[in-house]
């Protein structure tokens, strides 16, 4: 079955350096630094990445961080809880923009 997103392409991510090596290097260096242990553990960062991956709906990131969080000992229940947090924020963001609509509607109706 063909899909728009080819799972095999995830393994080709480093290939972006072929056409712009300098910027790719900067990105990969920065990306690596972001995921180093700091005030947040690597496990916490991976779980955040998994939640964000669902928010931005990146299938490659979902695959990568599902595997990464499992390898870091995150439970499936915790993974789903993180996704619910991301969904609640995303849903809330849509709803809070309803205030803008209400303000505009009230202004027009006056």
HELIX and SHEET records of a PDB file:
HELIX    1   1 UNK A    7  UNK A   18  5                                  12    
HELIX    2   2 UNK A   21  UNK A   34  1                                  14    
HELIX    3   3 UNK A   42  UNK A   56  1                                  15    
HELIX    4   4 UNK A   59  UNK A   71  1                                  13    
HELIX    5   5 UNK A   76  UNK A  109  1                                  34    
END                                                                             
